[in-house]
Amino acid sequence: MSRLLLSLLLAASLPAFAGNPDTEVHTWYAGTTFSGTVNTFGLSWQCSGGTCQLTGPYGRGLNMKVCRELARQVGPLEYYYNDAGMTWSKSENAALLKQCNAR
C-alpha cells in the first residue's frame, strides 16, 4: 500500500518539474543555401550555407509568420524544424512548408 501511495505522490508531482514552454531554450533549423545573418521580427538567424539556425526561449512550436519572413529573405526553405519535435518538410507536413514558401 505504501508503494502505491508513494508512486501516486511522485506521479502527481511530475508536472511541477516539467519545463515551462515560455522559458525553455530550443533550437530551430531551416534548410537554405544562404550564408550570413538574417533578422526576422527581432530574431537573429545564423545561416551557414546549408542551414539557418536560431536558439532561444521562443516556445516549442513552429511559427508560420517567422518561416515566411525567413523564406522571403533567403529563398524557399527545404525544411523548417526544431528540437522540440516539430517538423515541416517535403515528407512531413508538406502543406505547411509549401505555405511557408509561398510568395
PyRosetta script that sets phi, psi and omega in degrees:
from pyrosetta import init, pose_from_sequence

init()
pose = pose_from_sequence("MSRLLLSLLLAASLPAFAGNPDTEVHTWYAGTTFSGTVNTFGLSWQCSGGTCQLTGPYGRGLNMKVCRELARQVGPLEYYYNDAGMTWSKSENAALLKQCNAR")
pose.set_psi(1, -41.7)
pose.set_omega(1, -178.2)
pose.set_phi(2, -67.1)
pose.set_psi(2, -32.6)
pose.set_omega(2, 176.8)
pose.set_phi(3, -65.7)
pose.set_psi(3, -41.3)
pose.set_omega(3, 178.7)
pose.set_phi(4, -63.1)
pose.set_psi(4, -44.9)
pose.set_omega(4, 178.8)
pose.set_phi(5, -61.9)
pose.set_psi(5, -43.8)
pose.set_omega(5, 178.5)
pose.set_phi(6, -62.8)
pose.set_psi(6, -42.3)
pose.set_omega(6, 178.4)
pose.set_phi(7, -62.0)
pose.set_psi(7, -43.1)
pose.set_omega(7, 178.9)
pose.set_phi(8, -64.8)
pose.set_psi(8, -40.8)
pose.set_omega(8, 178.3)
pose.set_phi(9, -64.3)
pose.set_psi(9, -42.3)
pose.set_omega(9, 178.5)
pose.set_phi(10, -64.5)
pose.set_psi(10, -43.4)
pose.set_omega(10, 179.8)
pose.set_phi(11, -63.4)
pose.set_psi(11, -38.7)
pose.set_omega(11, 179.9)
pose.set_phi(12, -68.7)
pose.set_psi(12, -27.2)
pose.set_omega(12, -177.4)
pose.set_phi(13, -87.7)
pose.set_psi(13, -11.1)
pose.set_omega(13, -177.5)
pose.set_phi(14, -58.6)
pose.set_psi(14, -42.7)
pose.set_omega(14, 179.1)
pose.set_phi(15, -57.5)
pose.set_psi(15, -28.0)
pose.set_omega(15, 179.1)
pose.set_phi(16, -66.8)
pose.set_psi(16, -25.6)
pose.set_omega(16, -179.8)
pose.set_phi(17, -95.9)
pose.set_psi(17, -7.2)
pose.set_omega(17, 179.8)
pose.set_phi(18, -67.4)
pose.set_psi(18, 149.0)
pose.set_omega(18, -179.3)
pose.set_phi(19, -69.2)
pose.set_psi(19, 151.8)
pose.set_omega(19, 175.7)
pose.set_phi(20, -88.0)
pose.set_psi(20, 117.9)
pose.set_omega(20, -176.8)
pose.set_phi(21, -60.9)
pose.set_psi(21, -20.2)
pose.set_omega(21, 179.5)
pose.set_phi(22, -80.7)
pose.set_psi(22, -16.5)
pose.set_omega(22, -178.9)
pose.set_phi(23, -120.7)
pose.set_psi(23, -9.4)
pose.set_omega(23, 176.8)
pose.set_phi(24, -63.7)
pose.set_psi(24, 142.9)
pose.set_omega(24, 176.8)
pose.set_phi(25, -96.3)
pose.set_psi(25, 126.5)
pose.set_omega(25, 178.2)
pose.set_phi(26, -129.1)
pose.set_psi(26, 167.5)
pose.set_omega(26, 178.1)
pose.set_phi(27, -122.3)
pose.set_psi(27, 135.6)
pose.set_omega(27, 177.5)
pose.set_phi(28, -109.8)
pose.set_psi(28, 147.5)
pose.set_omega(28, -179.1)
pose.set_phi(29, -131.8)
pose.set_psi(29, 140.8)
pose.set_omega(29, 177.3)
pose.set_phi(30, -137.2)
pose.set_psi(30, 129.7)
pose.set_omega(30, -176.7)
pose.set_phi(31, -83.6)
pose.set_psi(31, 117.2)
pose.set_omega(31, 178.9)
pose.set_phi(32, -158.9)
pose.set_psi(32, 157.7)
pose.set_omega(32, 177.6)
pose.set_phi(33, -89.6)
pose.set_psi(33, -1.0)
pose.set_omega(33, -178.7)
pose.set_phi(34, -65.5)
pose.set_psi(34, 143.7)
pose.set_omega(34, 173.8)
pose.set_phi(35, -121.5)
pose.set_psi(35, 136.2)
pose.set_omega(35, 178.3)
pose.set_phi(36, 129.8)
pose.set_psi(36, -169.7)
pose.set_omega(36, 179.8)
pose.set_phi(37, -101.2)
pose.set_psi(37, 136.9)
pose.set_omega(37, 178.5)
pose.set_phi(38, -127.7)
pose.set_psi(38, 132.1)
pose.set_omega(38, 178.0)
pose.set_phi(39, -106.6)
pose.set_psi(39, 126.1)
pose.set_omega(39, 176.8)
pose.set_phi(40, -127.1)
pose.set_psi(40, 108.6)
pose.set_omega(40, 176.7)
pose.set_phi(41, 53.6)
pose.set_psi(41, 43.1)
pose.set_omega(41, 178.2)
pose.set_phi(42, 84.0)
pose.set_psi(42, 1.6)
pose.set_omega(42, 177.6)
pose.set_phi(43, -101.3)
pose.set_psi(43, 132.3)
pose.set_omega(43, -176.2)
pose.set_phi(44, -104.8)
pose.set_psi(44, 107.7)
pose.set_omega(44, 178.3)
pose.set_phi(45, -88.6)
pose.set_psi(45, 138.1)
pose.set_omega(45, 174.8)
pose.set_phi(46, -105.8)
pose.set_psi(46, 117.8)
pose.set_omega(46, -175.6)
pose.set_phi(47, -111.8)
pose.set_psi(47, 133.7)
pose.set_omega(47, -172.4)
pose.set_phi(48, -114.0)
pose.set_psi(48, 14.9)
pose.set_omega(48, -179.1)
pose.set_phi(49, 87.9)
pose.set_psi(49, 9.7)
pose.set_omega(49, 176.8)
pose.set_phi(50, -153.4)
pose.set_psi(50, -35.2)
pose.set_omega(50, -178.9)
pose.set_phi(51, -146.5)
pose.set_psi(51, 137.6)
pose.set_omega(51, 168.4)
pose.set_phi(52, -96.7)
pose.set_psi(52, 143.6)
pose.set_omega(52, -176.5)
pose.set_phi(53, -134.4)
pose.set_psi(53, 141.2)
pose.set_omega(53, 178.2)
pose.set_phi(54, -137.8)
pose.set_psi(54, 131.9)
pose.set_omega(54, 178.3)
pose.set_phi(55, -127.1)
pose.set_psi(55, 135.8)
pose.set_omega(55, 177.1)
pose.set_phi(56, 169.4)
pose.set_psi(56, 179.6)
pose.set_omega(56, -178.5)
pose.set_phi(57, -90.2)
pose.set_psi(57, 64.3)
pose.set_omega(57, -173.0)
pose.set_phi(58, -109.9)
pose.set_psi(58, 27.0)
pose.set_omega(58, 180.0)
pose.set_phi(59, 90.4)
pose.set_psi(59, -170.9)
pose.set_omega(59, -176.1)
pose.set_phi(60, -109.9)
pose.set_psi(60, -11.7)
pose.set_omega(60, -173.0)
pose.set_phi(61, -92.4)
pose.set_psi(61, 179.6)
pose.set_omega(61, 173.0)
pose.set_phi(62, -105.7)
pose.set_psi(62, 136.0)
pose.set_omega(62, -174.5)
pose.set_phi(63, -106.4)
pose.set_psi(63, 120.2)
pose.set_omega(63, -178.4)
pose.set_phi(64, -63.6)
pose.set_psi(64, -40.2)
pose.set_omega(64, -178.8)
pose.set_phi(65, -61.5)
pose.set_psi(65, -44.3)
pose.set_omega(65, 178.7)
pose.set_phi(66, -67.0)
pose.set_psi(66, -43.5)
pose.set_omega(66, 179.5)
pose.set_phi(67, -59.4)
pose.set_psi(67, -46.1)
pose.set_omega(67, -179.2)
pose.set_phi(68, -64.3)
pose.set_psi(68, -39.9)
pose.set_omega(68, 179.4)
pose.set_phi(69, -67.9)
pose.set_psi(69, -40.6)
pose.set_omega(69, 177.2)
pose.set_phi(70, -62.6)
pose.set_psi(70, -46.7)
pose.set_omega(70, 178.9)
pose.set_phi(71, -63.1)
pose.set_psi(71, -35.2)
pose.set_omega(71, 177.8)
pose.set_phi(72, -62.3)
pose.set_psi(72, -38.2)
pose.set_omega(72, -176.2)
pose.set_phi(73, -83.7)
pose.set_psi(73, -32.7)
pose.set_omega(73, -173.9)
pose.set_phi(74, -112.6)
pose.set_psi(74, -7.6)
pose.set_omega(74, -175.6)
pose.set_phi(75, 100.9)
pose.set_psi(75, 172.7)
pose.set_omega(75, -177.2)
pose.set_phi(76, -55.1)
pose.set_psi(76, 139.4)
pose.set_omega(76, 179.9)
pose.set_phi(77, -90.9)
pose.set_psi(77, 143.3)
pose.set_omega(77, 175.7)
pose.set_phi(78, -81.0)
pose.set_psi(78, -29.1)
pose.set_omega(78, 179.3)
pose.set_phi(79, -162.2)
pose.set_psi(79, 163.5)
pose.set_omega(79, 177.7)
pose.set_phi(80, -150.4)
pose.set_psi(80, 116.2)
pose.set_omega(80, -178.6)
pose.set_phi(81, -152.5)
pose.set_psi(81, 169.9)
pose.set_omega(81, 176.0)
pose.set_phi(82, -136.5)
pose.set_psi(82, 170.1)
pose.set_omega(82, -178.1)
pose.set_phi(83, -79.4)
pose.set_psi(83, 3.3)
pose.set_omega(83, 174.7)
pose.set_phi(84, -90.1)
pose.set_psi(84, -0.1)
pose.set_omega(84, 175.3)
pose.set_phi(85, 101.8)
pose.set_psi(85, 4.2)
pose.set_omega(85, 178.5)
pose.set_phi(86, -89.8)
pose.set_psi(86, 136.3)
pose.set_omega(86, -177.9)
pose.set_phi(87, -142.5)
pose.set_psi(87, 134.1)
pose.set_omega(87, 166.9)
pose.set_phi(88, -121.9)
pose.set_psi(88, 118.7)
pose.set_omega(88, 179.2)
pose.set_phi(89, -151.5)
pose.set_psi(89, 179.4)
pose.set_omega(89, 179.0)
pose.set_phi(90, -67.4)
pose.set_psi(90, -23.9)
pose.set_omega(90, -179.4)
pose.set_phi(91, -102.1)
pose.set_psi(91, -14.4)
pose.set_omega(91, -178.9)
pose.set_phi(92, -137.7)
pose.set_psi(92, 116.2)
pose.set_omega(92, -177.7)
pose.set_phi(93, 61.6)
pose.set_psi(93, 46.2)
pose.set_omega(93, -177.1)
pose.set_phi(94, -59.0)
pose.set_psi(94, -35.6)
pose.set_omega(94, -179.5)
pose.set_phi(95, -63.8)
pose.set_psi(95, -36.2)
pose.set_omega(95, 178.3)
pose.set_phi(96, -70.3)
pose.set_psi(96, -39.8)
pose.set_omega(96, 176.4)
pose.set_phi(97, -63.8)
pose.set_psi(97, -40.8)
pose.set_omega(97, 178.3)
pose.set_phi(98, -62.3)
pose.set_psi(98, -42.1)
pose.set_omega(98, 177.9)
pose.set_phi(99, -63.9)
pose.set_psi(99, -40.0)
pose.set_omega(99, 177.7)
pose.set_phi(100, -59.7)
pose.set_psi(100, -43.2)
pose.set_omega(100, -175.9)
pose.set_phi(101, -82.8)
pose.set_psi(101, -8.3)
pose.set_omega(101, -177.9)
pose.set_phi(102, -63.5)
pose.set_psi(102, 140.7)
pose.set_omega(102, -179.9)
pose.set_phi(103, -102.5)
pose.dump_pdb("model.pdb")
